[in-house]
Amino acid sequence: MYRISQLGELVGLSRTTLLYYEKLGLINGKRMDNGYRAYSDMDLQRLRLIQQLQSGGLTLKECKACLEAKVERQILAERLKQLDQEIAQKQQSRDLLAALLGEKPLTDWHEMLDKVAPDAHIDWLIKQGFSETDAQRLRWLSKDMNTHDTYMADFYRIFDVLERRGPGSKADTLTALGKVPIDAKTILEIGCGLGIATRLLAEQSSAQITAIDNDQEAINELQAKFDDYADKVRFECASMTDLPFTEQSFDLIWSEGSAYIMGVNNAFKQWRNLLKDGGVLVVSDLVWATDKPSEASQLFWSSEYPDMTTVSERIAQAKSAGYQVVDTFPISDAAWDEYYRPLALQVAAVKAEMPNSQAVKDIERELENYAQRNQQFDYQMFILVKA
Ligand SMILES: C[S@@+](CC[C@H](N)C(=O)[O-])C[C@H]1O[C@@H](n2cnc3c(N)ncnc32)[C@H](O)[C@@H]1O
């Protein structure tokens, strides 16, 4: 038998709490001849059980019902689900700390941080001395920080001569434009790159176009290249994560192969504010085209594009961000080739001059992955209207 003070010590609860529990009928002390209350082993066990149930998320009332075998299964099922979520979160925090301590590869740390806090991840990379463009790239590449200068130099050497920065084709851009259900008077293009879509938008619409990219050099070149459309197209160096425009400024926002940089779902949410009511967002994104991708493909994209998902998941995200889906379609196989064929040729041409280049190795890995695409992944166009 235990006195109340002994019982309190054993379970770490105060006398007041125990008396309250007694009042609720959770424990049952017996008054002894000497006037003290005494508690049995059964009381001790009940208290230990209550504590476990409480840390599983049950209220005192639910604990009592549990002890009396009267608890509703539905309540237990709900608590179990919550508990599973908490455990998963704790596991994630544990992995994060383990990666920081060097017990897991740093790549895991980047991937994890990117999932939980993409903006903080970018901020952190910038604080490490990366330009925003490089930080955005590193975000996906998660490479060894110490070699990043060489890495970037090699990367630009390969890409600078190419006409495209990602899969896509003029025909697919025009198909998407044909599906836009409004006559846009103002267009914002985000991540305009080399201006391929920009030119088509200028040719095919009567809109005033603002095209932004955070690559100042590319913007300078575009300004010169678009002399003929100077009254219609304005280029600006800006970051897609911090766009210098007021709400409801545009009828149409266009972003091919770029939204992934800040996270497509994030882009859906943030860019919506810039659209006028009934405005349209056109975004393209890399998606899984099958439920059963090959292991190799899964492995490749899980590190290169951890946020990659399916068309139906992106549609669900777009709907919950406040859009209706006008249409969606995968870009053609030819559009993939337009990007990867010249890239393969360029790598083959410069490879010998860049021995041991990690950038070359990474691009070759990407080319290998593309060679096994076999309809496993698509570049999907989404035409969405602000609901
Ligand atoms: C894969 S390319 C796509 C370019 C073009 N839309 C196309 O389809 O060819 C991604 C573009 O996003 C730009 N970019 C990267 N980070 C950015 C940011 N934070 N804000 C704006 N543009 C960014 C890059 O400079 C690059 O031009």
Ligand as a Chemical Component Dictionary entry (heavy atoms), coordinates in Angstrom:
data_LIG
# 
_chem_comp.id                   LIG 
_chem_comp.type                 NON-POLYMER 
_chem_comp.pdbx_formal_charge   0 
_chem_comp.three_letter_code    LIG 
# 
loop_
_chem_comp_atom.comp_id 
_chem_comp_atom.atom_id 
_chem_comp_atom.alt_atom_id 
_chem_comp_atom.type_symbol 
_chem_comp_atom.charge 
_chem_comp_atom.model_Cartn_x 
_chem_comp_atom.model_Cartn_y 
_chem_comp_atom.model_Cartn_z 
_chem_comp_atom.pdbx_ordinal 
LIG C1  C1  C 0  14.486 25.507 -66.854 1  
LIG S1  S1  S 1  14.617 27.189 -67.215 2  
LIG C2  C2  C 0  13.158 27.433 -68.167 3  
LIG C3  C3  C 0  13.287 28.618 -69.076 4  
LIG C4  C4  C 0  12.151 28.808 -70.080 5  
LIG N1  N1  N 0  10.889 29.106 -69.440 6  
LIG C5  C5  C 0  12.054 27.616 -70.993 7  
LIG O1  O1  O 0  11.045 26.904 -70.917 8  
LIG O2  O2  O -1 12.965 27.427 -71.800 9  
LIG C6  C6  C 0  14.320 27.982 -65.693 10 
LIG C7  C7  C 0  14.514 29.484 -65.724 11 
LIG O3  O3  O 0  14.177 30.011 -64.451 12 
LIG C8  C8  C 0  15.126 31.017 -64.127 13 
LIG N2  N2  N 0  15.146 31.167 -62.681 14 
LIG C9  C9  C 0  15.798 30.421 -61.755 15 
LIG N3  N3  N 0  15.528 30.862 -60.526 16 
LIG C10 C10 C 0  14.677 31.908 -60.673 17 
LIG C11 C11 C 0  14.050 32.801 -59.770 18 
LIG N4  N4  N 0  14.207 32.684 -58.472 19 
LIG N5  N5  N 0  13.267 33.780 -60.255 20 
LIG C12 C12 C 0  13.085 33.911 -61.591 21 
LIG N6  N6  N 0  13.647 33.094 -62.495 22 
LIG C13 C13 C 0  14.443 32.114 -62.048 23 
LIG C14 C14 C 0  16.427 30.526 -64.702 24 
LIG O4  O4  O 0  17.345 31.590 -64.879 25 
LIG C15 C15 C 0  15.937 29.915 -66.010 26 
LIG O5  O5  O 0  15.939 30.858 -67.036 27 
# 
loop_
_chem_comp_bond.comp_id 
_chem_comp_bond.atom_id_1 
_chem_comp_bond.atom_id_2 
_chem_comp_bond.value_order 
_chem_comp_bond.pdbx_ordinal 
LIG C1  S1  SING 1  
LIG S1  C2  SING 2  
LIG S1  C6  SING 3  
LIG C2  C3  SING 4  
LIG C3  C4  SING 5  
LIG C4  N1  SING 6  
LIG C4  C5  SING 7  
LIG C5  O1  DOUB 8  
LIG C5  O2  SING 9  
LIG C6  C7  SING 10 
LIG C7  O3  SING 11 
LIG C7  C15 SING 12 
LIG O3  C8  SING 13 
LIG C8  N2  SING 14 
LIG C8  C14 SING 15 
LIG N2  C9  SING 16 
LIG N2  C13 SING 17 
LIG C9  N3  DOUB 18 
LIG N3  C10 SING 19 
LIG C10 C11 SING 20 
LIG C10 C13 DOUB 21 
LIG C11 N4  SING 22 
LIG C11 N5  DOUB 23 
LIG N5  C12 SING 24 
LIG C12 N6  DOUB 25 
LIG N6  C13 SING 26 
LIG C14 O4  SING 27 
LIG C14 C15 SING 28 
LIG C15 O5  SING 29 
# 
